[in-house]
Amino acid sequence: MTSGHISQYETKIIIRNIERKDFPEIIKLQLECFPNMLPWKTEQLESHIRKFPEGQICVEYDDQIIGSCSSLIVNFNDYLEQHTYSEITDKGYITNHNPNGQNLYGMEVMVHPGFRRMKIGRRLYEARKRLAEQLNLKSIIVGGRIPLYHKYNDKLTPREYAEEVLQKNIYDPVLTFQMMNGFTLKRIITDYLPDDKESLTYATLLEWNNIEFKPTKSKVHYKMSFPVRICVVQYMMKKIESFEEFATQCEHYVDVASDYKSDFVVFPENITMQLLSFLDERSPSEAVRKLTEYTPQYIELFTELAVKYNVNVVGGSHFVERNNRIYNVAHLFRRDGTIAQQTKLHISPIEQKWWGINGGTTLEVFDTDCGKISIMLSNDIEFPEISRIVAGEGAQIIFVPYCSEDRQTFLRVKYCSQARAIENQVFVVTAGTVGNLTHVDNVDIQYAQSGIYTPSDFSFARDGIAGECSENTETVFMAEVDMEVLHRYKQTKDVLTIKDRRTDIYSLQIRS
């Protein structure tokens, strides 16, 4: 048989960039793949190939487009892990595409239902990986649908569903495929795609890391400014008669912070110890256990205040009982109604002796609408290792609620906070208690001077202090920190305490 005869049996699969002439077929393909979702508009497709033509890829088979994928480049640190599809794609127009970014973000992959046994999806993912390698991008990030979740939502939470898929107890056509292609699950995203009824608007955040990535100095992203206003409460510990009186005091400060359009309001450590002034219990260990009974009221109060006044609340700390053990737990109440917790890791001798407090085992970095933050209660800021870890995970502000009984203890918190700000090129915010609880053992005297501390350089406030309260006075103060100034400083200044670390001779790890 001659080659001329062979050619009549040949078929061609071509992987190429999308062109304008393909738009009608792309829209038709999208309607085939996602019949219950709105397809691309022609002007959106125009914007895709104008902004980032290399990231728009299709598969052609016998002159028919049977698959496609769309991408843009971002600096993912500029976004929240808990983002929406509309935010990360700028409503589908990718006008936020950043050629100097470090991450390829996958907007969409689709394969015609009639050609889904031909490894078309794998070919598209491999094309994306090659593109990330060619452009020296750090990773590929995708928000993946979980289209079969609606069949299990009466029995499983999204997280439980994802874990069942990972254990291969459930097959999900999207998540299973992504895991098989080398992506790792980072978290569950809520309200990702409003018209994705099958996934009930949930999605998975997944990442593939480019092991060939070589950091370069050119990967710098600039905004003009990103100011974040912080209200610090130097809270007076004084005798009260009820939880309602405590709630009234706290609401007053949140109201003040909101009036000044603050993004965060920060309360001190052990703020709910004030409740012991009306609880009839002299034994410290029993008093703390009584205090844990107010956990639901405490959480309900600050959740309501954060939403009502549209401000993120660092709610100091509260003692929480878990499995018959007591922990000192900081709470972040976001203004969208969500809550996060950081358990104190390093327990003071007084906490151990009088109250039987146990140390936590996990270290968290939280997403907020103002960037990534971390919370360290009092003693924790005195251990430089954990500040370095959270800074390495992207935290830009470290909040330090504290409670100190004397000037020496206060100065340890203050000086260590200033050191952590300089070492890690982050902002550190401290909030302490003042006043006296004369009838409560071990919380009877307080000493504080709350402050906001910055790196020490020309880009920041003189002396590395954005603002401080007067010592031992019930008051609040506000100050703004600029996240974009911090970002540029980390990239371009002469003193780079993060980048200049000698990782060839030392390293830092956190044990799981």
Secondary structure in CASP SS format (residue, H / E / C, confidence):
PFRMAT SS
TARGET T0000
AUTHOR 0000-0000-0000
METHOD secondary structure of the structure
MODEL  1
M C 1.00
T C 1.00
S H 1.00
G H 1.00
H H 1.00
I H 1.00
S H 1.00
Q C 1.00
Y C 1.00
E C 1.00
T C 1.00
K C 1.00
I E 1.00
I E 1.00
I E 1.00
R E 1.00
N E 1.00
I C 1.00
E C 1.00
R H 1.00
K H 1.00
D H 1.00
F H 1.00
P H 1.00
E H 1.00
I H 1.00
I H 1.00
K H 1.00
L H 1.00
Q H 1.00
L H 1.00
E H 1.00
C H 1.00
F C 1.00
P C 1.00
N C 1.00
M C 1.00
L C 1.00
P C 1.00
W C 1.00
K C 1.00
T H 1.00
E H 1.00
Q H 1.00
L H 1.00
E H 1.00
S H 1.00
H H 1.00
I H 1.00
R H 1.00
K H 1.00
F C 1.00
P H 1.00
E H 1.00
G H 1.00
Q C 1.00
I E 1.00
C E 1.00
V E 1.00
E E 1.00
Y E 1.00
D C 1.00
D C 1.00
Q E 1.00
I E 1.00
I E 1.00
G E 1.00
S E 1.00
C E 1.00
S E 1.00
S E 1.00
L E 1.00
I E 1.00
V E 1.00
N C 1.00
F H 1.00
N H 1.00
D H 1.00
Y C 1.00
L C 1.00
E C 1.00
Q C 1.00
H C 1.00
T C 1.00
Y H 1.00
S H 1.00
E H 1.00
I H 1.00
T H 1.00
D C 1.00
K C 1.00
G C 1.00
Y C 1.00
I C 1.00
T C 1.00
N C 1.00
H C 1.00
N C 1.00
P C 1.00
N C 1.00
G C 1.00
Q C 1.00
N E 1.00
L E 1.00
Y E 1.00
G E 1.00
M E 1.00
E E 1.00
V E 1.00
M E 1.00
V E 1.00
H C 1.00
P H 1.00
G H 1.00
F H 1.00
R C 1.00
R C 1.00
M C 1.00
K C 1.00
I H 1.00
G H 1.00
R H 1.00
R H 1.00
L H 1.00
Y H 1.00
E H 1.00
A H 1.00
R H 1.00
K H 1.00
R H 1.00
L H 1.00
A H 1.00
E H 1.00
Q H 1.00
L C 1.00
N C 1.00
L C 1.00
K C 1.00
S E 1.00
I E 1.00
I E 1.00
V E 1.00
G E 1.00
G E 1.00
R C 1.00
I C 1.00
P C 1.00
L C 1.00
Y H 1.00
H H 1.00
K H 1.00
Y C 1.00
N C 1.00
D C 1.00
K C 1.00
L C 1.00
T C 1.00
P H 1.00
R H 1.00
E H 1.00
Y H 1.00
A H 1.00
E H 1.00
E H 1.00
V H 1.00
L H 1.00
Q C 1.00
K C 1.00
N C 1.00
I C 1.00
Y C 1.00
D C 1.00
P C 1.00
V C 1.00
L H 1.00
T H 1.00
F H 1.00
Q H 1.00
M H 1.00
M H 1.00
N C 1.00
G C 1.00
F C 1.00
T E 1.00
L E 1.00
K E 1.00
R E 1.00
I E 1.00
I E 1.00
T C 1.00
D C 1.00
Y C 1.00
L C 1.00
P C 1.00
D C 1.00
D C 1.00
K C 1.00
E C 1.00
S C 1.00
L C 1.00
T C 1.00
Y C 1.00
A E 1.00
T E 1.00
L E 1.00
L E 1.00
E E 1.00
W E 1.00
N E 1.00
N C 1.00
I C 1.00
E C 1.00
F C 1.00
K C 1.00
P C 1.00
T C 1.00
K C 1.00
S C 1.00
K C 1.00
V C 1.00
H C 1.00
Y C 1.00
K C 1.00
M C 1.00
S C 1.00
F C 1.00
P E 1.00
V E 1.00
R E 1.00
I E 1.00
C E 1.00
V E 1.00
V E 1.00
Q E 1.00
Y E 1.00
M E 1.00
M E 1.00
K C 1.00
K C 1.00
I C 1.00
E C 1.00
S C 1.00
F H 1.00
E H 1.00
E H 1.00
F H 1.00
A H 1.00
T H 1.00
Q H 1.00
C H 1.00
E H 1.00
H H 1.00
Y H 1.00
V H 1.00
D H 1.00
V H 1.00
A H 1.00
S H 1.00
D H 1.00
Y C 1.00
K C 1.00
S C 1.00
D C 1.00
F E 1.00
V E 1.00
V E 1.00
F E 1.00
P C 1.00
E C 1.00
N C 1.00
I H 1.00
T H 1.00
M H 1.00
Q H 1.00
L H 1.00
L H 1.00
S H 1.00
F C 1.00
L C 1.00
D C 1.00
E C 1.00
R C 1.00
S C 1.00
P H 1.00
S H 1.00
E H 1.00
A H 1.00
V H 1.00
R H 1.00
K H 1.00
L H 1.00
T H 1.00
E C 1.00
Y C 1.00
T H 1.00
P H 1.00
Q H 1.00
Y H 1.00
I H 1.00
E H 1.00
L H 1.00
F H 1.00
T H 1.00
E H 1.00
L H 1.00
A H 1.00
V H 1.00
K H 1.00
Y C 1.00
N C 1.00
V C 1.00
N E 1.00
V E 1.00
V E 1.00
G E 1.00
G E 1.00
S E 1.00
H E 1.00
F E 1.00
V E 1.00
E E 1.00
R E 1.00
N C 1.00
N C 1.00
R E 1.00
I E 1.00
Y E 1.00
N E 1.00
V E 1.00
A E 1.00
H E 1.00
L E 1.00
F E 1.00
R C 1.00
R C 1.00
D C 1.00
G C 1.00
T C 1.00
I E 1.00
A E 1.00
Q E 1.00
Q E 1.00
T E 1.00
K C 1.00
L C 1.00
H C 1.00
I C 1.00
S C 1.00
P H 1.00
I H 1.00
E H 1.00
Q H 1.00
K H 1.00
W H 1.00
W H 1.00
G C 1.00
I E 1.00
N E 1.00
G C 1.00
G C 1.00
T C 1.00
T C 1.00
L C 1.00
E C 1.00
V C 1.00
F E 1.00
D E 1.00
T E 1.00
D C 1.00
C C 1.00
G E 1.00
K E 1.00
I E 1.00
S E 1.00
I E 1.00
M C 1.00
L C 1.00
S H 1.00
N H 1.00
D H 1.00
I H 1.00
E H 1.00
F C 1.00
P H 1.00
E H 1.00
I H 1.00
S H 1.00
R H 1.00
I H 1.00
V H 1.00
A H 1.00
G H 1.00
E C 1.00
G C 1.00
A C 1.00
Q C 1.00
I E 1.00
I E 1.00
F E 1.00
V E 1.00
P E 1.00
Y E 1.00
C C 1.00
S C 1.00
E C 1.00
D C 1.00
R H 1.00
Q H 1.00
T H 1.00
F H 1.00
L H 1.00
R H 1.00
V H 1.00
K H 1.00
Y H 1.00
C H 1.00
S H 1.00
Q H 1.00
A H 1.00
R H 1.00
A H 1.00
I H 1.00
E H 1.00
N H 1.00
Q C 1.00
V C 1.00
F E 1.00
V E 1.00
V E 1.00
T E 1.00
A E 1.00
G E 1.00
T E 1.00
V E 1.00
G E 1.00
N C 1.00
L C 1.00
T C 1.00
H C 1.00
V C 1.00
D C 1.00
N C 1.00
V C 1.00
D C 1.00
I C 1.00
Q C 1.00
Y C 1.00
A C 1.00
Q C 1.00
S C 1.00
G E 1.00
I E 1.00
Y E 1.00
T C 1.00
P C 1.00
S C 1.00
D C 1.00
F C 1.00
S C 1.00
F C 1.00
A C 1.00
R H 1.00
D H 1.00
G H 1.00
I E 1.00
A E 1.00
G E 1.00
E E 1.00
C C 1.00
S C 1.00
E C 1.00
N C 1.00
T C 1.00
E C 1.00
T E 1.00
V E 1.00
F E 1.00
M E 1.00
A E 1.00
E E 1.00
V E 1.00
D E 1.00
M H 1.00
E H 1.00
V H 1.00
L H 1.00
H H 1.00
R H 1.00
Y H 1.00
K H 1.00
Q H 1.00
T H 1.00
K C 1.00
D C 1.00
V C 1.00
L C 1.00
T C 1.00
I C 1.00
K C 1.00
D C 1.00
R C 1.00
R C 1.00
T C 1.00
D C 1.00
I C 1.00
Y C 1.00
S C 1.00
L C 1.00
Q C 1.00
I C 1.00
R C 1.00
S C 1.00
END
